[in-house]
């Protein structure tokens, strides 16, 4: 369930599937098929607040401050576009009703492309 209690289905790669299967096998052997995969110590679904606390502890251990779940979402979105996929698929995965928010990610990805082109432009490096 996403923001606004919207149900969302998101595809994932075979590699991600393998990691989830490994996690389930190691941590949830007594979990019923209809129960949440990620649970707290009371076997309740992991909620946003608990996820934030877990990420902050991991961030502190790594010496990184201001770690938030949304940073991972943002990083995924920008890298999704950098890797060449289309903004409309991203919009659906993120659950945005309009392209307005996705356009922010597009601007970041485009700025990266522009900077990359400035660094590697063959014409600029010919010294004609």
C-alpha positions in Angstrom: 0.0 0.0 0.0 1.3 3.4 -1.0 0.6 6.9 0.1 -3.1 7.6 0.4 -3.8 3.8 0.9 -3.4 3.2 -2.8 -2.5 -0.3 -3.7 0.4 -0.5 -6.1 2.0 -3.3 -8.0 5.7 -2.8 -8.9 7.7 -5.2 -11.0 11.2 -6.3 -9.8 14.1 -8.0 -11.4 15.0 -11.7 -11.0 18.0 -10.6 -8.9 15.7 -8.8 -6.5 13.4 -11.8 -6.4 16.3 -14.0 -5.4 17.2 -11.6 -2.6 13.6 -11.5 -1.3 13.4 -15.4 -1.5 16.7 -15.6 0.5 15.3 -13.2 3.1 12.0 -15.1 3.4 13.9 -18.4 3.7 16.2 -17.1 6.4 13.7 -14.9 8.4 10.1 -15.9 7.8 10.0 -19.7 7.8 6.7 -19.7 9.8 5.1 -16.9 7.8 1.8 -17.6 6.2 1.4 -16.9 2.5 -0.9 -14.0 3.0 1.2 -12.3 5.6 3.5 -9.4 5.0 7.1 -10.3 4.0 8.7 -7.6 6.1 7.4 -7.7 9.7 8.3 -6.2 13.0 9.2 -8.2 16.1 5.5 -8.6 17.0 4.9 -10.2 13.5 3.0 -7.1 12.3 3.7 -5.6 8.9 6.6 -3.2 8.9 5.3 0.4 8.9 6.8 3.6 7.7 7.9 4.8 11.2 9.8 1.6 11.9 11.4 1.6 8.5 12.6 5.2 9.1 14.2 4.1 12.4 15.9 1.2 10.8 17.3 3.3 8.0 18.5 6.0 10.4 20.4 3.4 12.5 22.0 2.0 9.3 22.8 5.6 8.2 24.4 6.4 11.6 26.5 3.3 11.4 27.7 4.3 8.0 28.3 7.9 9.0 25.5 9.2 6.8 23.0 11.7 8.2 19.5 12.5 7.1 18.7 9.1 5.8 15.0 8.8 4.7 13.0 6.2 2.8 12.1 8.9 0.2 15.8 9.3 -0.6 15.8 5.7 -1.9 12.7 6.4 -3.9 14.2 9.5 -5.4 17.5 7.7 -6.2 15.6 4.9 -7.8 13.6 7.3 -10.0 16.6 9.3 -11.2 18.6 6.1 -11.9 15.6 4.5 -13.7 15.6 7.5 -16.1 19.4 7.6 -16.4 19.3 4.0 -17.4 17.1 4.9 -20.4 13.6 3.9 -19.4 10.6 5.9 -20.1 9.0 8.5 -17.7 5.5 7.1 -18.2 6.4 3.7 -16.7 8.1 5.5 -13.9 5.0 7.6 -13.3 2.9 4.4 -12.9 5.4 2.7 -10.6 5.7 5.7 -8.4 1.9 6.2 -8.3 1.9 9.8 -9.5 -1.4 10.9 -11.0 0.3 13.5 -13.1 3.7 13.9 -14.8 4.6 17.0 -12.7 6.7 15.2 -10.1 8.2 12.9 -12.7 9.3 16.0 -14.6 11.6 16.9 -11.6 13.4 13.6 -12.0 13.6 14.1 -15.7 15.3 17.5 -15.2 17.9 15.8 -13.0 18.6 13.0 -15.5 18.7 15.5 -18.3 21.2 17.7 -16.4 23.4 14.6 -16.0 23.2 14.0 -19.8 24.1 17.6 -20.6 27.1 17.5 -18.2 28.2 14.2 -19.7 28.0 15.5 -23.2 30.1 18.6 -22.3 32.8 16.3 -20.8 32.9 13.9 -23.7 31.8 15.7 -26.8 34.0 14.5 -29.7 33.6 17.8 -31.5 34.8 19.9 -28.6 37.8 17.6 -28.2 38.9 17.7 -31.9 40.7 21.1 -31.3 39.9 22.3 -34.9 
